[in-house]
Amino acid sequence: MTVFFPSAPSQFSGNIVIVKSDTVERLNVPASEVARVIATFGAGTRALLVDRQTKHDPDGPTAPIPSQKAEA
């Protein structure tokens, strides 16, 4: 899978990387929200992930994000 990693503060430049598709988690986040986070140098990233997590996990933002592996 080809993934574009945008640079901040402009989402119109960045890097293209080829990765295994099983290492990518697609987020159901509006493009406008992603653009806002990029334009603010990543500020607001946690809120996007917490919002996503809350929608998928009734226990709320205290539980680990499903794609994160618990450390022993």
C-alpha positions as CSV (number, residue, x, y, z in Angstrom):
1,M,0.0,0.0,0.0
2,T,1.3,3.5,-0.8
3,V,0.8,6.0,2.1
4,F,1.3,9.7,1.9
5,F,2.7,11.4,5.0
6,P,1.9,15.1,4.8
7,S,4.2,17.7,6.2
8,A,3.2,20.5,8.5
9,P,1.9,23.1,8.2
10,S,0.9,22.4,4.5
11,Q,-0.7,19.1,3.7
12,F,0.3,19.5,0.1
13,S,3.9,18.4,0.5
14,G,5.3,15.4,2.3
15,N,6.6,11.9,1.8
16,I,5.3,8.8,0.1
17,V,6.1,5.5,1.7
18,I,5.2,1.9,0.6
19,V,4.1,-0.2,3.6
20,K,2.4,-3.5,4.3
21,S,-1.4,-3.0,4.3
22,D,-1.7,-4.8,7.6
23,T,0.4,-2.1,9.3
24,V,-2.1,0.6,8.4
25,E,-5.2,1.5,10.3
26,R,-7.7,3.6,8.4
27,L,-9.4,6.3,10.4
28,N,-13.0,7.5,9.8
29,V,-12.0,11.1,10.2
30,P,-13.2,14.0,8.0
31,A,-10.5,15.4,5.7
32,S,-11.2,18.8,7.1
33,E,-10.2,17.7,10.6
34,V,-7.0,16.1,9.4
35,A,-6.1,19.2,7.5
36,R,-6.7,21.3,10.7
37,V,-4.4,19.0,12.7
38,I,-1.7,19.2,10.0
39,A,-2.0,23.0,9.8
40,T,-1.5,23.3,13.6
41,F,1.7,21.1,13.5
42,G,-0.2,18.1,15.0
43,A,-2.1,19.9,17.8
44,G,-5.4,18.1,18.2
45,T,-4.2,14.7,17.1
46,R,-5.0,13.2,20.5
47,A,-8.6,14.5,20.3
48,L,-9.1,12.8,16.9
49,L,-7.9,9.5,18.3
50,V,-9.9,9.8,21.5
51,D,-13.0,10.6,19.5
52,R,-12.4,7.6,17.3
53,Q,-11.7,5.4,20.3
54,T,-14.8,6.6,22.2
55,K,-17.0,5.7,19.2
56,H,-15.6,2.1,19.1
57,D,-15.1,1.5,22.9
58,P,-17.9,2.1,25.4
59,D,-15.4,2.2,28.2
60,G,-14.2,5.6,26.8
61,P,-10.8,7.2,26.5
62,T,-9.2,5.4,29.4
63,A,-8.9,2.1,27.5
64,P,-6.0,1.7,25.1
65,I,-6.6,2.3,21.4
66,P,-7.3,-1.1,19.8
67,S,-4.3,-0.9,17.4
68,Q,-1.8,-0.4,20.2
69,K,-0.2,-3.5,21.7
70,A,-0.1,-3.7,25.4
71,E,3.4,-3.8,26.8
72,A,4.3,-6.6,29.3
